[in-house]
Amino acid sequence: MVSHTPKKVYILGVTAGGRTFRPSDWAERLAGVMSPFRPGGARPGSHLTYSPWCVPSSINGSKCVIVSEALRTHNVMAWDFCMNFAKDNELQTYHGAPPDAKKPS
């Protein structure tokens, strides 16, 4: 049986110029804003947990947000918000894990 894992975009907290993005809690803030966008839609209390489609993490000591492409299917405006956040702040993005990434923590 073939496994179809959802594709993911990694938004790293490192700018195109190599600087660490600030504020230090940016990943948690972005994921918090995306918390209502989840399978089955927002539910009471869903603001207390992250959406499985937009999860804060860290890779190689840098904060990151892992955004599932399922978010685009569910709500293209939410997807665009995440991608435009990365673009506007000149953050490095990767479709799939960054090439030198250790397992996200």
Contacts in CASP RR format, 6 or more apart in sequence:
PFRMAT RR
TARGET T0000
AUTHOR 0000-0000-0000
METHOD contacts of the structure
MODEL  1
MVSHTPKKVYILGVTAGGRTFRPSDWAERLAGVMSPFRPGGARPGSHLTY
SPWCVPSSINGSKCVIVSEALRTHNVMAWDFCMNFAKDNELQTYHGAPPD
AKKPS
6 68 0 8 1.000
6 69 0 8 1.000
6 70 0 8 1.000
7 68 0 8 1.000
7 69 0 8 1.000
7 95 0 8 1.000
7 96 0 8 1.000
8 66 0 8 1.000
8 67 0 8 1.000
8 68 0 8 1.000
8 69 0 8 1.000
8 95 0 8 1.000
8 96 0 8 1.000
8 97 0 8 1.000
9 66 0 8 1.000
9 67 0 8 1.000
9 69 0 8 1.000
9 82 0 8 1.000
9 83 0 8 1.000
9 93 0 8 1.000
9 94 0 8 1.000
9 95 0 8 1.000
9 96 0 8 1.000
10 59 0 8 1.000
10 64 0 8 1.000
10 65 0 8 1.000
10 66 0 8 1.000
10 67 0 8 1.000
10 93 0 8 1.000
10 94 0 8 1.000
10 96 0 8 1.000
10 97 0 8 1.000
10 98 0 8 1.000
10 101 0 8 1.000
11 30 0 8 1.000
11 64 0 8 1.000
11 65 0 8 1.000
11 66 0 8 1.000
11 67 0 8 1.000
11 82 0 8 1.000
11 85 0 8 1.000
11 86 0 8 1.000
11 91 0 8 1.000
11 92 0 8 1.000
11 93 0 8 1.000
12 59 0 8 1.000
12 62 0 8 1.000
12 63 0 8 1.000
12 64 0 8 1.000
12 91 0 8 1.000
12 92 0 8 1.000
12 93 0 8 1.000
12 94 0 8 1.000
12 98 0 8 1.000
13 20 0 8 1.000
13 21 0 8 1.000
13 26 0 8 1.000
13 27 0 8 1.000
13 62 0 8 1.000
13 63 0 8 1.000
13 64 0 8 1.000
13 91 0 8 1.000
13 92 0 8 1.000
14 20 0 8 1.000
14 21 0 8 1.000
14 62 0 8 1.000
14 91 0 8 1.000
14 92 0 8 1.000
15 21 0 8 1.000
15 89 0 8 1.000
15 90 0 8 1.000
15 91 0 8 1.000
15 92 0 8 1.000
16 90 0 8 1.000
16 91 0 8 1.000
16 92 0 8 1.000
17 90 0 8 1.000
18 92 0 8 1.000
20 62 0 8 1.000
21 63 0 8 1.000
21 89 0 8 1.000
21 91 0 8 1.000
23 29 0 8 1.000
24 63 0 8 1.000
26 63 0 8 1.000
27 56 0 8 1.000
27 57 0 8 1.000
27 58 0 8 1.000
27 63 0 8 1.000
27 64 0 8 1.000
27 65 0 8 1.000
28 56 0 8 1.000
30 54 0 8 1.000
30 56 0 8 1.000
30 65 0 8 1.000
30 82 0 8 1.000
30 85 0 8 1.000
31 50 0 8 1.000
31 51 0 8 1.000
31 54 0 8 1.000
31 55 0 8 1.000
31 56 0 8 1.000
31 65 0 8 1.000
32 47 0 8 1.000
32 50 0 8 1.000
32 54 0 8 1.000
33 81 0 8 1.000
34 50 0 8 1.000
34 51 0 8 1.000
34 53 0 8 1.000
34 54 0 8 1.000
34 67 0 8 1.000
34 71 0 8 1.000
34 78 0 8 1.000
34 81 0 8 1.000
34 82 0 8 1.000
35 46 0 8 1.000
35 47 0 8 1.000
35 48 0 8 1.000
35 49 0 8 1.000
35 50 0 8 1.000
35 51 0 8 1.000
35 54 0 8 1.000
36 42 0 8 1.000
36 46 0 8 1.000
36 47 0 8 1.000
36 51 0 8 1.000
37 51 0 8 1.000
37 53 0 8 1.000
37 54 0 8 1.000
37 71 0 8 1.000
37 74 0 8 1.000
37 75 0 8 1.000
37 78 0 8 1.000
38 46 0 8 1.000
38 51 0 8 1.000
38 52 0 8 1.000
38 53 0 8 1.000
39 52 0 8 1.000
39 53 0 8 1.000
39 70 0 8 1.000
39 74 0 8 1.000
50 56 0 8 1.000
51 71 0 8 1.000
52 68 0 8 1.000
53 67 0 8 1.000
53 68 0 8 1.000
53 70 0 8 1.000
53 71 0 8 1.000
53 74 0 8 1.000
54 65 0 8 1.000
54 66 0 8 1.000
54 67 0 8 1.000
54 68 0 8 1.000
54 71 0 8 1.000
54 82 0 8 1.000
55 65 0 8 1.000
55 66 0 8 1.000
56 63 0 8 1.000
56 64 0 8 1.000
56 65 0 8 1.000
57 63 0 8 1.000
57 64 0 8 1.000
57 65 0 8 1.000
57 66 0 8 1.000
57 104 0 8 1.000
57 105 0 8 1.000
58 64 0 8 1.000
58 104 0 8 1.000
58 105 0 8 1.000
59 97 0 8 1.000
59 98 0 8 1.000
59 101 0 8 1.000
59 102 0 8 1.000
59 104 0 8 1.000
59 105 0 8 1.000
60 98 0 8 1.000
60 100 0 8 1.000
60 101 0 8 1.000
60 102 0 8 1.000
61 105 0 8 1.000
64 104 0 8 1.000
65 82 0 8 1.000
66 104 0 8 1.000
67 79 0 8 1.000
67 82 0 8 1.000
67 83 0 8 1.000
69 79 0 8 1.000
71 78 0 8 1.000
71 79 0 8 1.000
71 82 0 8 1.000
72 79 0 8 1.000
83 93 0 8 1.000
85 91 0 8 1.000
86 93 0 8 1.000
92 98 0 8 1.000
97 104 0 8 1.000
END
